[in-house]
Amino acid sequence: MAPKVQRIVVQRGDSRRSAQQGYFASAYNTLTSAENATVIRSIAMFGAAVAFFSSSWSEFILPPL
């Protein structure tokens, strides 16, 4: 009996990833991807909170004496 024919379908990869990118373009694409949006937002909020609490503006949230 002859062997059955198996067909393998090869899909083309994402054209953005196959092209060589520089360091900054690759970092920008990684930071702006939808998969990383929540992580980037939480890091930005943490940085804003640290900047606020280390500034003189944080005295406004202290209760009056």
C-alpha positions in Angstrom: 0.0 0.0 0.0 1.3 3.4 -0.9 2.0 5.9 1.9 -0.6 8.7 2.4 0.4 12.1 1.3 0.9 14.6 4.1 0.7 18.3 3.3 2.4 20.8 5.5 1.1 24.4 5.3 3.8 27.0 6.1 2.5 30.4 7.1 4.5 33.5 6.6 5.7 35.2 9.8 4.9 38.8 10.8 6.7 41.1 8.4 7.5 43.5 11.2 9.4 40.9 13.2 11.3 39.5 10.2 12.9 42.8 9.3 16.0 43.8 11.2 15.3 46.6 13.6 17.5 48.9 15.6 17.7 48.9 19.3 15.5 51.9 19.8 12.9 50.8 17.3 12.7 47.4 18.9 12.4 48.9 22.4 9.7 51.3 21.2 7.7 48.5 19.6 8.0 46.5 22.8 6.9 49.3 25.0 3.9 50.3 22.8 2.6 46.8 22.2 -0.9 46.0 23.5 0.4 43.0 25.5 2.6 45.3 27.7 0.1 48.1 28.2 -0.9 47.2 31.8 2.7 46.7 32.9 3.9 50.1 31.4 0.9 51.9 33.0 1.7 50.5 36.4 5.4 51.4 36.2 4.4 54.9 35.1 2.0 55.3 38.0 4.6 54.0 40.4 7.1 56.5 39.1 4.5 59.3 39.4 3.7 58.3 43.0 7.4 58.3 43.9 8.0 61.7 42.3 5.0 63.1 44.1 5.9 61.8 47.6 9.5 62.9 47.2 8.5 66.5 46.3 7.2 69.3 48.4 3.7 68.8 47.0 3.3 65.8 49.4 3.0 68.1 52.3 -0.5 69.0 51.1 -1.8 65.6 52.1 -0.6 65.8 55.7 -3.3 66.5 58.3 -3.2 70.0 59.9 -1.6 70.1 63.4 
